Amino acid sequence: MAEYVLSCCSTADLSKEHFEERDIHYICFHYKLDGVDHPDDLGQTIPFEEFYKAMNDGADTQTSQVNVSEYLNYFSKFLEEGKDIIHVSLSSGISGSVNAATNAMNIARERYPERKIYVIDSLGASSGYGLLMDKLADLRDEGMTIDELRDWAEENKLRLNHWFFSTDLKFYIKGGRVSKTSGAIGTMLGICPLLNMDDKGRLIPRAKIRSKRKVIQEIVKRMEENADDGLDYSGKCYISQSACVEDAKEVAALVEERFKKLNGKVEINYVGTTIGSHTGPGTVALFFWGKRREN
């Protein structure tokens, strides 16, 4: 086993069991539910079903990233054990957490000059970021050194495709990303926005599709167009969903039907409480390896 720690943030939205099985360490973001602080701890403190029900019932949510002091304390416990660290952070396109992690890294390097510590901007989010971490765990287990793994991550992270759709515009309106007028019209017409992540890790609207049935077909079509080897794609595929598991299962069934060489079943996870605080219920996200992302 490699003598370095593979680390990320809880916003990679894998299950606690998945992280433990793959020996991936993580540090938790924070959120407030109606003013009460909670860790974004993969649904351990507040189950995801309760969290999204509270949002639907009108609870207010706020999120906060990990600060420099928290990162430094987190990194230090591994460094004191004589281990090097490669930490992959939530996308800089949606969070400043990579800056806090980098500042902590610089302090840690001064305190532990004999150790290696690297911070990588994933330019990803949710279980797409998680799929990157799972691949890095594979490469670590195959014997890659920490420097080789860092280089591979930097060279390949933009091949991780992120596609999202939402069937509920209420929280886009509440968060100011959609005007009340546009939201009301979109809701009346059954509009489901389709988005993806660009090369700077930002979430970009790509299409407005009328009806859930059509957007489910369209998101799988985008996978056909962008996945490595098209319909012969043989990598893993992850989905994350926010309190709309039946929609996620429908996407997963369609992916498994069309991509016969898929590496195992599609893995469905929850959109965690940090990202879910902004998307709200009704979001499905599809992740796979493919063409490099462009603006």
Salt bridges, closest charged atoms under 4 A:
GLU20 OE2 - LYS16 NZ 2.63
ASP23 OD1 - HIS25 NE2 3.69
ASP57 OD2 - LYS53 NZ 2.80
ASP60 OD1 - LYS174 NZ 3.40
GLU70 OE2 - HIS30 NE2 2.80
GLU81 OE1 - LYS83 NZ 3.74
ASP84 OD1 - ARG115 NE 2.73
ASP134 OD1 - HIS18 NE2 2.87
ASP134 OD1 - ARG22 NH1 2.95
ASP134 OD2 - LYS236 NZ 2.67
ASP138 OD1 - ARG22 NH2 2.87
ASP141 OD2 - ARG22 NH2 3.32
ASP141 OD1 - ARG140 NE 2.86
ASP147 OD2 - LYS116 NZ 2.50
ASP147 OD1 - ARG150 NH2 3.79
ASP151 OD1 - ARG150 NE 3.23
GLU154 OE1 - LYS157 NZ 2.73
ASP198 OD2 - ARG202 NH2 2.73
ASP199 OD2 - LYS200 NZ 3.98
GLU218 OE2 - ARG222 NE 2.66
GLU224 OE2 - ARG258 NH1 2.72
ASP228 OD2 - ARG159 NH1 2.96
ASP232 OD1 - LYS261 NZ 3.58
GLU246 OE2 - LYS249 NZ 3.85
ASP247 OD1 - LYS212 NZ 3.11
GLU256 OE1 - LYS265 NZ 3.54
GLU267 OE2 - HIS18 ND1 2.92
